């Protein structure tokens, strides 16, 4: 393990964020989507990215399955591993945002303390917390990835919402935006999400 006295960050010597944002003509932001598997997080992340891309906005999606297949392939689903998973993701998202990239994170992120950890790492000014709310029963009916059926058969351990708890935001005002995909169509949720994001990534015209 590296000794703290041998680590010498050079952040102050690097090209500043304002120069990068000016080049891209956009502001960096982390859009943190979270909710149960099957709630619609990935669909909304993909839809938001495509809409922003169509307007010339540079984006990067950080998706749970993709990250666990690469960067975090050594992590499981224990409490400690879930925390480390979120910590790494937040640090990566922070780097993208500081480069002016609109970063869309899509993870179950089941605990309030995990969302607080991510917000603390990224920073309040760059963090848009979006709870994709959907009942377990609805997600189970959708079962887009077949995980609910596997979990019911005992093939998936520590499954969130069944064996492992999922905490809604507490208080609910902790979330900057709540999208209830039980009650509204995908298009309506996407429009609501876009309207929350677009003003925060647009550079003020001079």
N, CA, C and O of each residue as an XYZ file, in Angstrom:
824
protein
N       0.847     -1.201      0.000
C       0.000      0.000      0.000
C       0.876      1.241      0.000
O       1.906      1.274      0.674
N       0.478      2.261     -0.747
C       1.254      3.485     -0.824
C       1.225      4.223      0.503
O       0.201      4.258      1.186
N       2.356      4.811      0.861
C       2.438      5.617      2.063
C       1.982      7.035      1.749
O       2.362      7.587      0.716
N       1.165      7.642      2.630
C       0.662      8.992      2.360
C       1.768      9.996      2.075
O       1.591     10.910      1.269
N       2.922      9.826      2.743
C       3.993     10.801      2.549
C       4.638     10.697      1.162
O       5.396     11.577      0.755
N       4.328      9.611      0.442
C       4.877      9.442     -0.902
C       3.900      9.840     -2.003
O       4.198      9.684     -3.187
N       2.744     10.349     -1.617
C       1.723     10.773     -2.572
C       1.717     12.294     -2.660
O       1.566     12.984     -1.651
N       1.883     12.809     -3.875
C       1.972     14.254     -4.063
C       1.024     14.679     -5.183
O       1.449     14.786     -6.333
N      -0.271     14.929     -4.868
C      -1.235     15.336     -5.894
C      -0.791     16.604     -6.624
O      -0.191     17.501     -6.032
N      -1.097     16.660     -7.916
C      -0.689     17.803     -8.736
C      -1.887     18.562     -9.290
O      -1.777     19.234    -10.315
N      -3.033     18.456     -8.616
C      -4.253     19.058     -9.143
C      -4.079     20.540     -9.453
O      -4.584     21.021    -10.467
N      -3.370     21.269     -8.592
C      -3.210     22.707     -8.788
C      -2.375     23.080    -10.000
O      -2.402     24.230    -10.439
N      -1.634     22.125    -10.546
C      -0.769     22.400    -11.691
C      -1.444     22.062    -13.028
O      -0.914     22.376    -14.094
N      -2.595     21.430    -12.962
C      -3.252     20.948    -14.167
C      -4.129     22.028    -14.804
O      -4.500     23.011    -14.162
N      -4.445     21.821    -16.069
C      -5.344     22.739    -16.764
C      -6.671     22.807    -16.030
O      -7.225     21.778    -15.644
N      -7.175     23.998    -15.838
C      -8.362     24.189    -15.026
C      -9.649     23.725    -15.684
O      -9.723     23.567    -16.903
N     -10.649     23.513    -14.865
C     -11.947     23.037    -15.326
C     -12.632     24.039    -16.249
O     -13.253     23.649    -17.238
N     -12.522     25.322    -15.930
C     -13.215     26.334    -16.742
C     -12.748     26.301    -18.187
O     -13.552     26.486    -19.101
N     -11.465     26.070    -18.406
C     -10.940     26.011    -19.768
C     -11.530     24.824    -20.525
O     -11.828     24.930    -21.715
N     -11.696     23.702    -19.841
C     -12.243     22.501    -20.478
C     -13.729     22.684    -20.786
O     -14.206     22.297    -21.853
N     -14.444     23.275    -19.846
C     -15.868     23.514    -20.074
C     -16.081     24.522    -21.195
O     -17.019     24.387    -21.982
N     -15.220     25.532    -21.274
C     -15.333     26.513    -22.346
C     -15.090     25.867    -23.704
O     -15.759     26.202    -24.682
N     -14.135     24.945    -23.767
C     -13.842     24.246    -25.016
C     -15.034     23.405    -25.464
O     -15.363     23.358    -26.649
N     -15.681     22.739    -24.497
C     -16.823     21.878    -24.806
C     -18.135     22.656    -24.904
O     -19.126     22.152    -25.431
N     -18.132     23.877    -24.395
C     -19.338     24.708    -24.350
C     -20.448     24.034    -23.543
O     -21.607     23.997    -23.957
N     -20.067     23.511    -22.400
C     -21.029     22.871    -21.495
C     -20.432     22.792    -20.100
O     -19.224     22.940    -19.916
N     -21.283     22.560    -19.135
C     -20.833     22.377    -17.757
C     -20.829     20.893    -17.409
O     -21.705     20.141    -17.838
N     -19.837     20.483    -16.629
C     -19.803     19.114    -16.139
C     -20.855     18.903    -15.054
O     -21.145     19.813    -14.277
N     -21.417     17.713    -15.007
C     -22.451     17.386    -14.020
C     -22.501     15.876    -13.860
O     -22.262     15.137    -14.815
N     -22.809     15.420    -12.659
C     -23.044     13.998    -12.417
C     -24.524     13.803    -12.132
O     -25.049     14.311    -11.141
N     -25.184     13.070    -13.001
C     -26.598     12.731    -12.823
C     -26.624     11.325    -12.220
O     -26.301     10.351    -12.899
N     -27.006     11.220    -10.953
C     -26.910      9.962    -10.213
C     -28.295      9.301    -10.137
O     -29.099      9.621     -9.262
N     -28.557      8.378    -11.065
C     -29.822      7.643    -11.095
C     -29.711      6.389    -10.246
O     -28.744      5.638    -10.372
N     -30.689      6.154     -9.383
C     -30.652      4.936     -8.572
C     -32.070      4.412     -8.342
O     -33.047      5.159     -8.407
N     -32.154      3.120     -8.073
C     -33.444      2.471     -7.847
C     -33.299      0.973     -8.019
O     -32.217      0.479     -8.339
N     -34.373      0.260     -7.810
C     -34.367     -1.193     -7.926
C     -34.026     -1.653     -9.338
O     -34.225     -0.915    -10.303
N     -33.517     -2.862     -9.454
C     -33.303     -3.470    -10.763
C     -34.632     -3.553    -11.498
O     -35.614     -4.063    -10.957
N     -34.666     -3.054    -12.723
C     -35.906     -3.073    -13.487
C     -36.766     -1.835    -13.327
O     -37.848     -1.747    -13.908
N     -36.293     -0.876    -12.543
C     -37.089      0.336    -12.318
C     -37.073      1.271    -13.516
O     -37.947      2.128    -13.647
N     -36.081      1.112    -14.394
C     -36.003      1.955    -15.581
C     -34.791      2.860    -15.623
O     -34.718      3.753    -16.466
N     -33.829      2.645    -14.723
C     -32.637      3.505    -14.647
C     -31.852      3.521    -15.955
O     -31.558      4.586    -16.498
N     -31.517      2.335    -16.455
C     -30.694      2.248    -17.668
C     -31.420      2.832    -18.871
O     -30.812      3.496    -19.710
N     -32.724      2.582    -18.952
C     -33.518      3.123    -20.062
C     -33.491      4.645    -20.038
O     -33.327      5.284    -21.078
N     -33.650      5.221    -18.855
C     -33.628      6.677    -18.729
C     -32.227      7.239    -18.986
O     -32.083      8.292    -19.607
N     -31.200      6.539    -18.509
C     -29.823      6.976    -18.747
C     -29.526      7.004    -20.237
O     -28.953      7.967    -20.747
N     -29.920      5.943    -20.928
C     -29.687      5.867    -22.368
C     -30.474      6.932    -23.126
O     -29.967      7.554    -24.059
N     -31.719      7.128    -22.709
C     -32.559      8.127    -23.361
C     -32.031      9.531    -23.162
O     -32.022     10.342    -24.088
N     -31.587      9.816    -21.928
C     -31.037     11.141    -21.643
C     -29.759     11.370    -22.436
O     -29.561     12.444    -23.004
N     -28.890     10.362    -22.475
C     -27.639     10.517    -23.223
C     -27.918     10.818    -24.696
O     -27.301     11.712    -25.274
N     -28.839     10.081    -25.297
C     -29.126     10.274    -26.720
C     -29.722     11.671    -26.986
O     -29.415     12.309    -27.993
N     -30.560     12.115    -26.077
C     -31.159     13.441    -26.281
C     -30.105     14.544    -26.154
O     -30.070     15.472    -26.961
N     -29.252     14.435    -25.139
C     -28.192     15.425    -24.967
C     -27.187     15.364    -26.116
O     -26.725     16.394    -26.607
N     -26.860     14.149    -26.533
C     -25.930     13.976    -27.653
C     -26.478     14.655    -28.908
O     -25.729     15.262    -29.673
N     -27.781     14.545    -29.108
C     -28.406     15.186    -30.264
C     -28.296     16.692    -30.232
O     -28.438     17.351    -31.262
N     -28.043     17.245    -29.053
C     -27.880     18.687    -28.902
C     -26.408     19.089    -28.832
O     -26.081     20.245    -28.564
N     -25.525     18.117    -29.079
C     -24.098     18.414    -29.087
C     -23.419     18.357    -27.737
O     -22.303     18.853    -27.589
N     -24.077     17.755    -26.736
C     -23.507     17.658    -25.390
C     -22.677     16.380    -25.275
O     -23.132     15.302    -25.659
N     -21.453     16.507    -24.743
C     -20.572     15.357    -24.529
C     -20.974     14.674    -23.230
O     -21.046     15.309    -22.178
N     -21.234     13.376    -23.314
C     -21.722     12.633    -22.156
C     -20.917     11.348    -21.953
O     -20.197     10.895    -22.843
N     -21.061     10.778    -20.759
C     -20.520      9.451    -20.473
C     -21.474      8.759    -19.513
O     -21.779      9.289    -18.444
N     -21.946      7.572    -19.895
C     -22.807      6.785    -19.018
C     -21.955      5.786    -18.237
O     -21.144      5.062    -18.815
N     -22.146      5.757    -16.937
C     -21.540      4.751    -16.072
C     -22.660      3.829    -15.614
O     -23.477      4.207    -14.774
N     -22.699      2.616    -16.166
C     -23.780      1.677    -15.893
C     -23.291      0.580    -14.951
O     -22.147      0.135    -15.041
N     -24.167      0.152    -14.051
C     -23.792     -0.814    -13.029
C     -23.178     -2.086    -13.572
O     -22.107     -2.491    -13.121
N     -23.828     -2.725    -14.527
C     -23.329     -3.990    -15.073
C     -22.009     -3.789    -15.802
O     -21.101     -4.609    -15.676
N     -21.895     -2.701    -16.564
C     -20.666     -2.436    -17.300
C     -19.481     -2.206    -16.361
O     -18.383     -2.710    -16.597
N     -19.715     -1.445    -15.300
C     -18.648     -1.164    -14.342
C     -18.224     -2.429    -13.606
O     -17.036     -2.652    -13.373
N     -19.202     -3.257    -13.242
C     -18.865     -4.493    -12.526
C     -18.198     -5.518    -13.445
O     -17.548     -6.444    -12.961
N     -18.347     -5.368    -14.739
C     -17.684     -6.270    -15.683
C     -16.246     -5.841    -15.945
O     -15.465     -6.604    -16.514
N     -15.890     -4.617    -15.530
C     -14.557     -4.108    -15.801
C     -13.882     -3.582    -14.557
O     -13.254     -4.333    -13.810
N     -14.016     -2.270    -14.335
C     -13.335     -1.597    -13.236
C     -13.530     -2.291    -11.891
O     -12.580     -2.444    -11.124
N     -14.763     -2.710    -11.608
C     -15.074     -3.292    -10.301
C     -15.359     -4.786    -10.358
O     -16.153     -5.303     -9.572
N     -14.709     -5.479    -11.291
C     -14.951     -6.921    -11.457
C     -14.483     -7.743    -10.268
O     -14.860     -8.907    -10.129
N     -13.664     -7.148     -9.409
C     -13.163     -7.871     -8.240
C     -14.059     -7.711     -7.020
O     -13.732     -8.219     -5.948
N     -15.173     -7.019     -7.163
C     -16.048     -6.754     -6.025
C     -17.289     -7.630     -6.057
O     -17.816     -7.945     -7.124
N     -17.753     -8.022     -4.861
C     -18.990     -8.782     -4.731
C     -20.118     -7.886     -4.267
O     -20.183     -6.717     -4.648
N     -21.013     -8.426     -3.442
C     -22.196     -7.672     -3.025
C     -22.345     -7.612     -1.504
O     -23.444     -7.398     -0.992
N     -21.240     -7.800     -0.789
C     -21.259     -7.580      0.656
C     -21.396     -6.084      0.907
O     -21.243     -5.284     -0.016
N     -21.681     -5.702      2.146
C     -21.815     -4.283      2.466
C     -20.530     -3.520      2.151
O     -20.575     -2.413      1.614
N     -19.382     -4.117      2.488
C     -18.107     -3.459      2.233
C     -17.848     -3.316      0.735
O     -17.364     -2.280      0.279
N     -18.174     -4.367     -0.029
C     -17.949     -4.306     -1.475
C     -18.904     -3.333     -2.148
O     -18.516     -2.643     -3.091
N     -20.133     -3.265     -1.686
C     -21.071     -2.285     -2.243
C     -20.567     -0.862     -1.999
O     -20.664      0.002     -2.870
N     -20.035     -0.640     -0.819
C     -19.502      0.694     -0.500
C     -18.311      1.029     -1.388
O     -18.217      2.137     -1.915
N     -17.404      0.074     -1.554
C     -16.236      0.317     -2.404
C     -16.653      0.501     -3.854
O     -16.060      1.308     -4.570
N     -17.660     -0.233     -4.294
C     -18.192     -0.075     -5.649
C     -18.646      1.363     -5.882
O     -18.288      1.980     -6.885
N     -19.427      1.883     -4.959
C     -19.946      3.245     -5.091
C     -18.824      4.270     -4.948
O     -18.818      5.280     -5.653
N     -17.878      4.023     -4.047
C     -16.772      4.967     -3.866
C     -15.973      5.127     -5.164
O     -15.660      6.244     -5.577
N     -15.649      4.000     -5.795
C     -14.869      4.060     -7.034
C     -15.652      4.775     -8.135
O     -15.106      5.612     -8.855
N     -16.919      4.441     -8.256
C     -17.765      5.046     -9.286
C     -17.834      6.559     -9.089
O     -17.716      7.323    -10.047
N     -18.024      6.984     -7.845
C     -18.116      8.413     -7.558
C     -16.818      9.136     -7.891
O     -16.842     10.252     -8.411
N     -15.693      8.509     -7.596
C     -14.400      9.120     -7.911
C     -14.225      9.254     -9.430
O     -13.735     10.277     -9.909
N     -14.621      8.232    -10.178
C     -14.545      8.293    -11.638
C     -15.486      9.371    -12.172
O     -15.108     10.158    -13.040
N     -16.708      9.402    -11.651
C     -17.684     10.400    -12.088
C     -17.177     11.818    -11.825
O     -17.373     12.720    -12.639
N     -16.528     11.998    -10.685
C     -15.973     13.310    -10.332
C     -14.920     13.743    -11.351
O     -14.871     14.911    -11.737
N     -14.080     12.803    -11.785
C     -13.051     13.116    -12.781
C     -13.686     13.548    -14.103
O     -13.254     14.522    -14.719
N     -14.713     12.814    -14.532
C     -15.393     13.175    -15.775
C     -16.027     14.565    -15.660
O     -15.890     15.390    -16.563
N     -16.715     14.817    -14.553
C     -17.387     16.110    -14.378
C     -16.385     17.252    -14.369
O     -16.656     18.323    -14.912
N     -15.231     17.031    -13.754
C     -14.224     18.092    -13.688
C     -13.618     18.375    -15.054
O     -13.003     19.421    -15.262
N     -13.795     17.429    -15.998
C     -13.348     17.644    -17.368
C     -14.456     18.232    -18.233
O     -14.282     18.389    -19.442
N     -15.597     18.560    -17.621
C     -16.697     19.176    -18.350
C     -17.671     18.199    -18.970
O     -18.547     18.604    -19.733
N     -17.539     16.926    -18.661
C     -18.389     15.898    -19.257
C     -19.637     15.686    -18.399
O     -19.544     15.598    -17.175
N     -20.795     15.604    -19.038
C     -22.038     15.277    -18.324
C     -22.043     13.763    -18.107
O     -22.126     12.990    -19.061
N     -21.955     13.362    -16.866
C     -21.772     11.957    -16.503
C     -23.063     11.416    -15.907
O     -23.571     11.937    -14.915
N     -23.583     10.369    -16.524
C     -24.865      9.792    -16.109
C     -24.594      8.437    -15.468
O     -24.258      7.471    -16.153
N     -24.742      8.377    -14.152
C     -24.491      7.146    -13.404
C     -25.808      6.415    -13.183
O     -26.817      7.031    -12.840
N     -25.795      5.101    -13.380
C     -27.015      4.296    -13.254
C     -26.710      3.059    -12.412
O     -26.150      2.083    -12.910
N     -27.087      3.108    -11.122
C     -26.756      2.046    -10.180
C     -27.903      1.848     -9.190
O     -28.671      2.772     -8.921
N     -28.008      0.643     -8.657
C     -29.025      0.374     -7.644
C     -28.779      1.257     -6.427
O     -29.709      1.884     -5.919
N     -27.533      1.313     -5.954
C     -27.125      2.197     -4.847
C     -28.181      2.178     -3.735
O     -28.867      3.179     -3.525
N     -28.319      1.056     -3.021
C     -29.505      0.815     -2.203
C     -29.595      1.543     -0.870
O     -30.671      1.578     -0.273
N     -28.512      2.120     -0.386
C     -28.527      2.704      0.954
C     -28.390      4.225      0.921
O     -27.707      4.784      0.063
N     -29.049      4.875      1.864
C     -28.935      6.326      1.965
C     -27.492      6.755      2.193
O     -27.044      7.761      1.644
N     -26.758      5.980      3.014
C     -25.379      6.365      3.297
C     -24.481      6.241      2.068
O     -23.484      6.955      1.954
N     -24.829      5.340      1.148
C     -24.056      5.206     -0.082
C     -24.280      6.413     -0.989
O     -23.339      6.917     -1.603
N     -25.521      6.872     -1.070
C     -25.793      8.074     -1.861
C     -25.116      9.296     -1.241
O     -24.612     10.160     -1.958
N     -25.105      9.367      0.089
C     -24.430     10.475      0.766
C     -22.923     10.420      0.505
O     -22.276     11.453      0.333
N     -22.379      9.212      0.479
C     -20.956      9.043      0.167
C     -20.653      9.571     -1.231
O     -19.696     10.321     -1.422
N     -21.468      9.179     -2.207
C     -21.258      9.619     -3.586
C     -21.374     11.137     -3.694
O     -20.549     11.784     -4.339
N     -22.383     11.690     -3.072
C     -22.583     13.147     -3.116
C     -21.392     13.870     -2.491
O     -20.942     14.895     -3.002
N     -20.884     13.326     -1.380
C     -19.743     13.945     -0.716
C     -18.488     13.924     -1.571
O     -17.719     14.885     -1.574
N     -18.274     12.827     -2.302
C     -17.094     12.716     -3.164
C     -17.213     13.642     -4.365
O     -16.280     14.381     -4.679
N     -18.347     13.602     -5.030
C     -18.542     14.410     -6.243
C     -18.631     15.894     -5.911
O     -18.086     16.734     -6.627
N     -19.319     16.206     -4.822
C     -19.542     17.598     -4.436
C     -20.966     18.025     -4.745
O     -21.505     17.700     -5.803
N     -21.562     18.744     -3.830
C     -22.962     19.133     -3.929
C     -23.276     19.856     -5.236
O     -24.309     19.601     -5.855
N     -22.393     20.753     -5.652
C     -22.667     21.582     -6.827
C     -22.733     20.787     -8.121
O     -23.368     21.218     -9.083
N     -22.081     19.628     -8.151
C     -22.008     18.834     -9.381
C     -22.873     17.580     -9.340
O     -22.782     16.743    -10.239
N     -23.705     17.434     -8.323
C     -24.410     16.181     -8.080
C     -25.918     16.380     -8.189
O     -26.501     17.181     -7.459
N     -26.544     15.646     -9.108
C     -28.003     15.668     -9.238
C     -28.513     14.277     -8.886
O     -28.356     13.343     -9.672
N     -29.113     14.133     -7.731
C     -29.590     12.838     -7.241
C     -30.998     12.567     -7.748
O     -31.924     13.331     -7.474
N     -31.154     11.471     -8.493
C     -32.440     11.145     -9.116
C     -32.873      9.741     -8.679
O     -32.238      8.747     -9.031
N     -33.943      9.678     -7.920
C     -34.492      8.403     -7.474
C     -35.516      7.920     -8.491
O     -36.531      8.576     -8.727
N     -35.237      6.764     -9.092
C     -36.172      6.149    -10.032
C     -37.029      5.183     -9.215
O     -36.626      4.056     -8.929
N     -38.198      5.645     -8.856
C     -39.060      4.934     -7.906
C     -39.979      3.951     -8.638
O     -40.645      4.303     -9.612
N     -39.996      2.727     -8.147
C     -40.864      1.709     -8.739
C     -41.044      0.591     -7.725
O     -40.082      0.184     -7.074
N     -42.263      0.092     -7.585
C     -42.537     -0.968     -6.626
C     -41.802     -2.256     -7.008
O     -41.600     -2.547     -8.187
N     -41.410     -3.016     -5.989
C     -40.730     -4.297     -6.207
C     -41.576     -5.198     -7.102
O     -41.047     -5.873     -7.985
N     -42.897     -5.209     -6.872
C     -43.788     -6.085     -7.635
C     -43.801     -5.735     -9.123
O     -43.863     -6.618     -9.978
N     -43.741     -4.434     -9.420
C     -43.711     -4.011    -10.822
C     -42.391     -4.408    -11.475
O     -42.370     -4.909    -12.600
N     -41.291     -4.179    -10.759
C     -39.978     -4.569    -11.275
C     -39.911     -6.080    -11.495
O     -39.313     -6.555    -12.460
N     -40.529     -6.817    -10.590
C     -40.540     -8.280    -10.708
C     -41.319     -8.717    -11.942
O     -40.934     -9.668    -12.622
N     -42.412     -8.023    -12.227
C     -43.207     -8.352    -13.414
C     -42.430     -8.045    -14.693
O     -42.499     -8.800    -15.663
N     -41.698     -6.945    -14.692
C     -40.900     -6.587    -15.868
C     -39.752     -7.577    -16.048
O     -39.556     -8.131    -17.129
N     -39.006     -7.786    -14.984
C     -37.875     -8.724    -14.937
C     -37.073     -8.716    -16.239
O     -36.893     -9.751    -16.881
N     -36.601     -7.537    -16.609
C     -35.925     -7.330    -17.888
C     -34.722     -8.248    -18.063
O     -34.478     -8.748    -19.161
N     -33.976     -8.469    -16.999
C     -32.752     -9.273    -17.076
C     -32.933    -10.706    -16.567
O     -31.985    -11.490    -16.544
N     -34.148    -11.034    -16.165
C     -34.397    -12.373    -15.638
C     -33.864    -12.598    -14.238
O     -33.805    -13.734    -13.769
N     -33.476    -11.521    -13.567
C     -32.859    -11.650    -12.241
C     -33.866    -11.992    -11.156
O     -33.546    -12.712    -10.210
N     -35.079    -11.479    -11.289
C     -36.089    -11.749    -10.263
C     -36.461    -13.233    -10.256
O     -36.651    -13.831     -9.196
N     -36.562    -13.811    -11.438
C     -36.852    -15.243    -11.526
C     -35.717    -16.064    -10.928
O     -35.956    -17.053    -10.235
N     -34.486    -15.654    -11.198
C     -33.321    -16.350    -10.646
C     -33.284    -16.221     -9.129
O     -32.996    -17.184     -8.418
N     -33.581    -15.019     -8.644
C     -33.568    -14.783     -7.201
C     -34.643    -15.607     -6.506
O     -34.423    -16.158     -5.427
N     -35.808    -15.683     -7.142
C     -36.909    -16.465     -6.570
C     -36.555    -17.939     -6.476
O     -37.000    -18.643     -5.570
N     -35.737    -18.403     -7.441
C     -35.310    -19.807     -7.460
C     -34.072    -20.039     -6.607
O     -33.567    -21.158     -6.524
N     -33.586    -18.976     -5.974
C     -32.413    -19.105     -5.111
C     -31.096    -18.991     -5.850
O     -30.044    -19.304     -5.294
N     -31.140    -18.543     -7.106
C     -29.926    -18.471     -7.916
C     -29.161    -17.174     -7.781
O     -28.038    -17.071     -8.276
N     -29.740    -16.174     -7.122
C     -29.065    -14.897     -6.907
C     -29.108    -14.578     -5.418
O     -30.184    -14.421     -4.841
N     -27.953    -14.485     -4.809
C     -27.864    -14.203     -3.381
C     -27.791    -12.700     -3.143
O     -27.325    -11.945     -3.996
N     -28.262    -12.276     -1.965
C     -28.229    -10.868     -1.547
C     -28.912     -9.971     -2.589
O     -28.425     -8.887     -2.910
N     -30.050    -10.449     -3.107
C     -30.761     -9.702     -4.143
C     -31.476     -8.511     -3.517
O     -32.249     -8.670     -2.572
N     -31.216     -7.315     -4.048
C     -31.766     -6.089     -3.475
C     -33.284     -6.042     -3.608
O     -33.841     -6.250     -4.686
N     -33.932     -5.766     -2.488
C     -35.385     -5.720     -2.440
C     -35.981     -7.013     -1.918
O     -37.136     -7.046     -1.496
N     -35.174     -8.098     -1.949
C     -35.641     -9.398     -1.459
C     -34.816     -9.836     -0.249
O     -35.332     -9.902      0.866
N     -33.542    -10.132     -0.468
C     -32.665    -10.560      0.616
C     -31.915     -9.394      1.235
O     -31.541     -9.436      2.407
N     -31.699     -8.363      0.447
C     -30.961     -7.189      0.890
C     -31.856     -5.965      0.728
O     -32.479     -5.768     -0.315
N     -31.908     -5.149      1.773
C     -32.870     -4.043      1.802
C     -32.497     -2.929      0.832
O     -31.323     -2.697      0.542
N     -33.535     -2.243      0.336
C     -33.355     -1.024     -0.442
C     -33.998      0.119      0.332
O     -35.169      0.044      0.702
N     -33.228      1.179      0.578
C     -33.735      2.335      1.306
C     -34.173      3.426      0.329
O     -33.349      3.926     -0.437
N     -35.445      3.803      0.339
C     -35.833      5.002     -0.410
C     -35.151      6.215      0.218
O     -34.713      6.135      1.366
N     -35.048      7.330     -0.495
C     -34.396      8.508      0.095
C     -35.118      8.957      1.360
O     -36.345      9.040      1.393
N     -34.351      9.240      2.383
C     -34.917      9.652      3.664
C     -34.107     10.828      4.204
O     -32.926     10.679      4.519
N     -34.747     12.011      4.313
C     -36.098     12.312      3.852
C     -36.172     12.328      2.325
O     -35.145     12.369      1.649
N     -37.398     12.295      1.785
C     -37.552     12.226      0.334
C     -36.932     13.441     -0.361
O     -36.528     13.364     -1.522
N     -36.861     14.563      0.362
C     -36.302     15.779     -0.219
C     -34.795     15.658     -0.469
O     -34.204     16.511     -1.131
N     -34.172     14.589      0.068
C     -32.750     14.360     -0.186
C     -32.507     14.192     -1.681
O     -31.501     14.658     -2.216
N     -33.443     13.521     -2.346
C     -33.349     13.359     -3.797
C     -33.717     14.679     -4.474
O     -34.705     15.320     -4.117
N     -32.915     15.068     -5.446
C     -33.205     16.301     -6.179
C     -34.398     16.120     -7.109
O     -35.099     17.077     -7.437
N     -34.617     14.871     -7.529
C     -35.716     14.567     -8.445
C     -36.167     13.135     -8.194
O     -35.338     12.242     -8.020
N     -37.480     12.915     -8.176
C     -38.036     11.573     -8.049
C     -38.894     11.280     -9.272
O     -39.838     12.009     -9.577
N     -38.549     10.204     -9.965
C     -39.297      9.782    -11.146
C     -40.012      8.481    -10.814
O     -39.368      7.454    -10.602
N     -41.322      8.518    -10.769
C     -42.093      7.323    -10.426
C     -42.486      6.605    -11.714
O     -43.433      7.000    -12.393
N     -41.753      5.553    -12.040
C     -42.006      4.839    -13.296
C     -43.163      3.858    -13.176
O     -43.528      3.198    -14.149
N     -43.738      3.762    -11.981
C     -44.993      3.027    -11.811
C     -46.163      3.855    -12.341
O     -47.122      3.316    -12.893
N     -46.068      5.162    -12.166
C     -47.212      6.038    -12.390
C     -47.170      6.807    -13.703
O     -48.202      7.317    -14.141
N     -46.004      6.907    -14.346
C     -45.943      7.660    -15.586
C     -45.164      6.924    -16.662
O     -44.341      6.055    -16.375
N     -45.436      7.282    -17.881
C     -44.803      6.642    -19.022
C     -43.324      7.010    -19.097
O     -42.876      8.019    -18.552
N     -42.591      6.152    -19.793
C     -41.155      6.384    -19.965
C     -40.887      7.756    -20.574
O     -39.980      8.460    -20.129
N     -41.661      8.146    -21.582
C     -41.442      9.424    -22.250
C     -41.619     10.593    -21.296
O     -40.880     11.575    -21.375
N     -42.593     10.499    -20.393
C     -42.836     11.568    -19.430
C     -41.697     11.653    -18.417
O     -41.269     12.748    -18.052
N     -41.207     10.501    -17.964
C     -40.083     10.481    -17.020
C     -38.832     11.055    -17.668
O     -38.091     11.812    -17.042
N     -38.602     10.691    -18.923
C     -37.425     11.190    -19.636
C     -37.495     12.696    -19.827
O     -36.490     13.391    -19.674
N     -38.660     13.197    -20.156
C     -38.828     14.640    -20.338
C     -38.577     15.373    -19.022
O     -37.934     16.423    -19.003
N     -39.079     14.824    -17.940
C     -38.882     15.421    -16.617
C     -37.397     15.433    -16.250
O     -36.888     16.415    -15.711
N     -36.714     14.334    -16.550
C     -35.287     14.236    -16.275
C     -34.504     15.242    -17.114
O     -33.641     15.951    -16.598
N     -34.806     15.298    -18.392
C     -34.112     16.227    -19.292
C     -34.275     17.670    -18.816
O     -33.312     18.436    -18.815
N     -35.468     18.034    -18.419
C     -35.728     19.412    -17.987
C     -34.982     19.759    -16.698
O     -34.694     20.928    -16.443
N     -34.670     18.748    -15.888
C     -33.888     18.986    -14.674
C     -32.400     19.120    -14.984
O     -31.680     19.844    -14.297
N     -31.946     18.424    -16.016
C     -30.517     18.385    -16.343
C     -30.102     19.543    -17.246
O     -29.081     20.182    -16.993
N     -30.865     19.818    -18.280
C     -30.440     20.745    -19.332
C     -30.001     22.124    -18.806
O     -28.957     22.619    -19.229
N     -30.756     22.753    -17.907
C     -30.311     24.083    -17.441
C     -28.993     24.030    -16.671
O     -28.265     25.021    -16.613
N     -28.690     22.888    -16.086
C     -27.479     22.791    -15.263
C     -26.229     22.509    -16.082
O     -25.118     22.670    -15.578
N     -26.384     22.097    -17.321
C     -25.212     21.783    -18.141
C     -24.959     22.836    -19.218
O     -23.929     22.806    -19.891
N     -25.892     23.757    -19.377
C     -25.741     24.792    -20.396
C     -24.882     25.933    -19.843
O     -25.143     26.439    -18.751
N     -23.870     26.329    -20.592
C     -23.044     27.474    -20.193
C     -23.825     28.765    -20.402
O     -24.543     28.934    -21.388
N     -23.659     29.670    -19.438
C     -24.327     30.970    -19.582
C     -23.741     31.708    -20.785
O     -22.522     31.764    -20.950
N     -24.598     32.265    -21.611
C     -24.145     32.999    -22.789
C     -23.640     34.379    -22.387
O     -24.256     35.079    -21.583
N     -22.500     34.749    -22.971
C     -21.910     36.047    -22.639
C     -22.003     36.994    -23.819
O     -21.557     38.138    -23.729
